[in-house]
Amino acid sequence: MDAKARAAASIAEAKCELDRALAEIDMIRTFNPMLIGLVAHSLNNYIAVTSATVEMLQLSLRDNADPDVPIWLEGIGHTADMMQHSVSRLVSMSAPRDFPLKLDRVNISVLMDRACQYFRRRAVSTGTNITCSPIGQVPLAWADRVALAVVADNLLSNAVSASSPHGSVRVQVMSEPGHIVCSIKDSGAGLTDEERKALFESPLPPAAAPAEPPQQGYGFAIAKEFIRRMDGELWCESELGRGACFSFRLPAIE
């Protein structure tokens, strides 16, 4: 086996291990939010550097003669997306009220686009179309990168689950005076007024509760708490038979 084949085999094995680790995370009951916060913010920095490096290499090596190079870079980018999703799942199962926030300048358009890349791969089997587009010039937001990634992960997971096979999820990011607004619209069955009210009234799950598969109320409660702690607002608009649109607003850096 030559060096290229050995490297490819190692990458495939590492991706399988990452898939197994992600499945095992869902079985763990509880976490220390301070410890998870320290690890999550550190990992997030490494993942962000990896993702940015892959994007720069993809641009600079577009005309590379070796056809395997784009495939390798795509694989690295996919692994980085999986790692980000793993971090988000870990944080979701800690206590959102106690998770330490580190506010910084965040490009919500880029963060949401990367989150969508992960779910596009997951949605291939159902044929769900996921789009992400900024509207006009969108300034940076003042937010916690890890907490915002958790919000994106939970809302996108709910949107993909709610959309029927061959449906769509549309993400839009736009600016308004003093704020940035992000909307995630699905093509599912929609919610009644009573169901929307129940979402806003649902309490956070206890930190020691067993991990469960993603649920709309569970993910929404966590997203709502993180957005509140970042001085933002989260709401839902829906009509039966026409899907639901979950939106959040965060302070912009002028």
C-alpha positions in Angstrom: 0.0 0.0 0.0 1.5 3.4 -1.0 1.5 6.5 1.1 -1.6 8.0 -0.6 -3.6 4.8 0.0 -2.5 4.6 3.6 -3.5 8.2 4.2 -6.9 7.6 2.6 -7.4 4.5 4.8 -6.5 6.5 7.9 -8.9 9.3 7.0 -11.7 6.8 6.5 -11.0 5.1 9.8 -10.9 8.5 11.6 -14.3 9.5 10.1 -15.8 6.2 11.3 -14.5 6.8 14.8 -15.9 10.3 14.8 -19.3 8.9 13.8 -19.2 6.4 16.6 -18.1 9.1 19.1 -21.0 11.3 18.0 -23.5 8.5 18.6 -22.0 7.8 22.0 -22.3 11.5 23.0 -26.1 11.1 22.7 -26.0 8.4 25.4 -24.3 10.4 28.1 -26.6 11.8 30.7 -25.0 15.0 32.1 -22.0 17.3 32.0 -20.3 19.9 34.0 -21.2 23.2 32.1 -18.0 25.0 33.2 -15.7 22.2 32.0 -17.7 21.7 28.8 -17.5 25.5 28.2 -13.8 25.5 28.5 -13.4 22.5 26.2 -16.0 23.7 23.7 -14.5 27.2 23.2 -11.1 25.7 22.7 -12.3 23.2 20.2 -14.3 25.8 18.4 -11.2 27.9 17.8 -9.4 24.9 16.3 -12.3 23.9 14.1 -12.7 27.5 12.9 -9.0 27.6 11.9 -9.3 24.2 10.1 -12.5 25.3 8.2 -10.9 28.6 7.1 -7.7 26.9 6.0 -9.7 24.4 3.9 -11.6 27.2 2.3 -8.4 29.0 1.4 -6.8 25.9 0.0 -9.9 25.1 -2.1 -9.7 28.5 -3.6 -5.9 28.4 -4.3 -5.8 24.8 -5.5 -8.9 24.9 -7.8 -6.7 24.3 -10.9 -4.5 21.7 -9.2 -3.7 18.8 -11.7 -4.2 16.1 -9.1 -8.0 15.3 -9.1 -7.8 13.8 -5.6 -6.9 17.2 -3.9 -10.5 18.6 -4.0 -11.8 15.3 -2.7 -9.3 15.4 0.2 -10.2 19.0 1.1 -13.9 18.2 0.9 -13.3 15.4 3.3 -11.4 17.6 5.8 -14.2 20.2 5.6 -16.8 17.6 6.2 -14.9 16.3 9.2 -14.7 19.8 10.6 -18.4 20.2 10.2 -19.0 16.9 12.1 -16.7 18.1 14.9 -18.7 21.3 15.2 -21.9 19.4 15.4 -20.4 17.1 18.1 -19.4 20.2 20.1 -22.9 21.6 19.7 -24.4 18.3 21.0 -22.1 18.3 24.0 -23.1 21.9 24.9 -26.8 21.1 24.4 -26.6 18.4 27.0 -24.9 20.7 29.6 -26.9 23.3 31.5 -27.5 26.3 29.2 -28.1 28.7 32.1 -24.7 27.9 33.5 -22.6 27.6 30.3 -20.0 30.4 30.3 -20.4 32.8 27.4 -17.5 34.5 25.6 -18.9 37.3 23.6 -17.0 38.2 20.4 -17.4 39.4 16.8 -19.3 36.7 14.9 -20.1 36.5 11.2 -23.6 34.9 11.4 -23.8 34.5 7.6 -20.6 32.3 7.6 -21.6 30.4 10.8 -25.1 29.5 9.4 -23.6 28.5 6.0 -21.2 26.1 7.6 -24.0 24.7 9.8 -26.1 24.2 6.6 -23.3 22.3 5.0 -23.4 19.7 7.7 -27.2 19.2 7.4 -27.1 19.1 3.6 -25.0 15.9 3.8 -27.4 14.5 6.4 -30.4 15.4 4.3 -29.3 13.7 1.1 -31.2 10.5 1.9 -34.5 12.5 2.2 -33.9 14.8 -0.7 -34.4 17.9 1.5 -33.0 21.0 -0.2 -31.2 23.4 2.2 -30.3 26.9 1.1 -28.5 29.7 3.0 -28.3 33.2 1.7 -27.4 36.6 3.2 -29.6 39.6 2.1 -27.5 42.7 1.4 -24.5 43.6 3.6 -24.8 41.9 6.9 -22.6 43.3 9.7 -20.9 41.2 12.4 -22.9 40.3 15.5 -21.9 40.5 19.1 -22.4 36.9 20.3 -20.8 33.7 21.7 -19.7 31.5 18.8 -20.3 28.2 20.5 -23.7 29.2 21.9 -24.7 30.5 18.5 -23.5 27.2 16.8 -25.8 25.3 19.3 -28.7 27.5 18.3 -28.1 26.9 14.6 -27.7 23.2 15.2 -30.9 22.8 17.1 -33.0 25.0 14.8 -31.7 23.4 11.7 -32.1 19.9 13.1 -35.8 20.7 13.9 -36.4 22.3 10.5 -34.9 19.3 8.6 -36.9 16.8 10.8 -40.1 18.8 10.2 -39.8 19.1 6.4 -41.3 16.2 4.5 -39.1 14.2 2.1 -38.0 16.3 -0.9 -39.0 19.4 1.1 -37.0 22.5 1.7 -35.3 24.5 4.4 -34.5 28.1 3.7 -32.1 30.1 5.8 -31.8 33.9 5.4 -29.6 36.4 7.3 -30.3 40.1 7.0 -29.6 43.3 8.9 -31.9 45.8 10.5 -31.1 48.9 12.5 -28.9 47.8 15.3 -29.4 44.1 14.9 -28.9 41.0 12.6 -31.9 38.7 12.0 -31.6 35.1 11.0 -34.7 33.1 9.8 -34.9 29.3 9.3 -38.1 28.3 7.4 -39.1 24.7 6.8 -41.7 23.1 4.5 -43.3 21.0 7.2 -46.9 20.7 8.4 -46.7 23.9 10.4 -47.8 24.7 14.0 -51.1 25.7 15.5 -51.2 28.7 17.8 -51.5 26.4 20.8 -48.3 24.5 19.7 -46.4 27.7 19.2 -47.5 28.9 22.6 -46.4 25.6 24.2 -43.0 26.0 22.6 -42.4 29.3 24.3 -43.7 28.0 27.6 -41.7 24.8 27.6 -39.0 24.8 30.3 -35.4 23.8 29.8 -34.8 20.1 30.3 -33.0 19.3 33.5 -29.2 19.0 33.1 -29.3 15.5 34.6 -32.0 14.2 32.2 -31.0 11.4 29.9 -30.1 12.5 26.4 -32.9 12.1 23.9 -33.2 12.3 20.1 -33.6 15.9 18.9 -37.1 17.2 19.6 -38.6 20.5 18.6 -39.5 21.6 22.1 -36.2 20.4 23.5 -34.0 22.2 20.9 -36.2 25.3 21.0 -35.9 25.7 24.8 -32.1 25.5 24.6 -31.9 27.9 21.6 -34.3 30.4 23.4 -32.2 30.4 26.5 -28.9 31.0 24.7 -30.4 33.8 22.6 -31.8 35.4 25.7 -28.4 35.3 27.4 -26.9 37.1 24.3 -29.4 39.9 24.6 -31.4 38.7 21.6 -34.9 37.5 20.8 -36.3 34.3 19.4 -39.7 33.8 17.9 -41.7 31.6 15.6 -44.2 32.3 12.8 -46.3 29.5 11.4 -49.4 28.5 9.5 -50.8 25.0 9.3 -49.9 23.4 6.0 -47.3 26.1 5.2 -44.4 25.2 7.4 -42.8 27.1 10.3 -40.3 29.9 10.4 -38.0 30.3 13.4 -36.1 33.5 13.7 -33.7 35.1 16.1 -32.4 38.7 16.4 -29.0 39.6 17.9 -27.2 42.9 18.5 -25.0 44.1 15.6 -21.6 45.7 15.8 -22.0 49.1 14.2 
